[in-house]
Amino acid sequence: MKTYELTYIISPEITLEEAEATAKDIQSLVQDEKGVVLREINPSARTLSYPIKKHASGFVGVIEFKTEESIKNLETKMQKDAKIMRHLLVVKPLIKAKKQRRTKSTPMFQAEAPVIETKENPVAETKEDRGKVELKDIEQKLDEILGE
């Protein structure tokens, strides 16, 4: 089944109730052609961006439907209706499910800087291997380094 979207503009010379009745007639035309109405936006008064048949406003409505039958009969009936100033029938493309993009997962925390092996420090230790350090040990190391 193909999905169609029919947008139409009804003449502003009629009342809102008559415009809604015309919208129901259009909906019944779609159903007569063995169509299934998916979505309908009732006609509402709108100011047009340019005049159509010497009218600056009109009632704009939209019907989205599916059908397997030919829509030529619907097109001809829409063209013959004097209340409808303009219509546009579009075949909506099938929407494919998008694949999810692969993204780089960010780590929950920053990695520690790598410990470089030097002559003074032949085996690099991690924080977990060191355990707790006492204040006396830190003072002794400082004395050794500063040479006091």
C-alpha positions in Angstrom: 0.0 0.0 0.0 1.2 3.5 -0.8 0.8 6.3 1.6 -0.6 9.6 0.2 -1.0 13.1 1.7 -3.7 15.3 0.3 -3.6 19.0 1.1 -6.4 21.2 -0.1 -7.6 24.8 0.1 -11.3 25.5 0.3 -12.8 28.8 -0.8 -13.3 31.4 1.9 -16.8 32.3 0.6 -18.3 29.4 2.6 -18.6 29.1 6.4 -16.5 27.0 8.7 -19.3 24.5 9.1 -19.6 24.1 5.4 -15.8 23.7 5.1 -15.8 20.9 7.7 -18.7 19.2 5.8 -16.6 19.4 2.6 -13.7 17.9 4.5 -16.0 15.0 5.5 -17.0 14.6 1.8 -13.3 14.4 0.9 -12.7 11.8 3.6 -15.7 9.7 2.3 -14.2 10.0 -1.3 -11.0 8.5 0.0 -12.8 5.7 1.8 -14.9 5.0 -1.4 -11.6 4.4 -3.2 -10.8 1.7 -0.6 -8.4 4.0 1.3 -7.6 4.0 5.0 -7.4 7.5 6.6 -4.3 7.6 8.9 -4.4 11.2 9.9 -6.6 14.2 9.3 -6.2 17.9 10.1 -9.5 19.7 9.9 -9.7 22.8 7.7 -8.8 26.0 9.4 -8.9 29.6 8.2 -5.5 30.8 7.0 -4.2 33.8 5.1 -2.5 32.7 1.9 0.9 33.9 0.9 -0.3 34.8 -2.6 -3.9 35.2 -4.0 -5.5 32.1 -5.5 -8.5 32.7 -7.8 -8.6 36.3 -6.4 -8.9 35.2 -2.8 -6.2 36.1 -0.2 -7.5 33.5 2.4 -9.0 30.1 2.6 -9.6 27.0 4.7 -6.6 24.7 4.6 -6.9 21.0 5.4 -4.8 17.8 5.2 -5.6 14.1 4.9 -3.0 11.4 5.1 -4.2 8.0 3.8 -3.2 4.6 2.4 -4.7 2.8 -0.6 -3.8 0.2 -3.1 -6.3 1.4 -5.7 -5.8 4.1 -8.4 -6.3 7.6 -7.2 -7.3 9.1 -10.6 -11.0 9.1 -9.7 -10.2 11.1 -6.5 -8.1 13.6 -8.5 -10.8 14.2 -11.0 -13.5 14.6 -8.3 -11.2 17.1 -6.5 -10.7 19.1 -9.7 -14.5 19.2 -10.5 -15.5 20.4 -7.0 -16.1 24.2 -7.2 -15.5 24.7 -3.5 -11.9 23.5 -3.6 -9.6 26.2 -5.0 -6.4 24.1 -5.0 -5.2 20.7 -4.0 -1.9 18.8 -3.9 -1.7 15.0 -3.7 1.8 13.7 -2.8 3.0 10.1 -2.5 4.9 9.9 0.8 8.1 7.9 0.7 8.7 4.9 2.9 10.6 5.7 6.0 13.4 3.2 6.7 14.6 2.6 10.2 17.9 4.4 10.6 20.9 2.5 11.8 22.3 3.7 15.0 25.7 5.4 14.6 28.6 4.0 16.4 30.0 6.5 18.9 33.1 6.5 20.9 32.2 5.6 24.5 33.7 8.2 26.9 35.2 6.7 30.0 33.5 7.4 33.3 36.7 8.9 34.7 40.0 10.1 33.3 42.8 7.6 33.1 45.8 8.2 35.3 49.0 9.4 33.7 51.4 6.6 32.9 54.4 6.2 35.2 57.6 6.3 33.2 60.4 3.9 34.2 63.6 5.7 35.0 67.0 4.8 36.5 65.9 6.0 40.0 62.6 4.2 39.7 63.3 0.9 37.8 59.8 -0.6 38.6 56.8 1.7 38.2 54.3 1.2 40.9 50.6 2.0 40.8 48.7 3.7 43.5 47.1 0.5 44.5 50.5 -1.3 45.1 51.8 1.5 47.3 49.1 1.4 50.0 49.0 4.0 52.7 52.0 6.3 53.2 52.9 7.7 56.6 54.0 11.3 57.2 57.4 10.1 58.7 58.2 8.2 55.4 57.4 11.3 53.4 59.7 13.5 55.6 62.5 11.0 55.2 62.2 11.0 51.4 62.2 14.7 51.3 65.4 14.9 53.4 67.1 12.4 51.1 66.1 14.3 48.0 67.0 17.7 49.3 70.2 16.3 50.8 69.8 17.8 54.3 
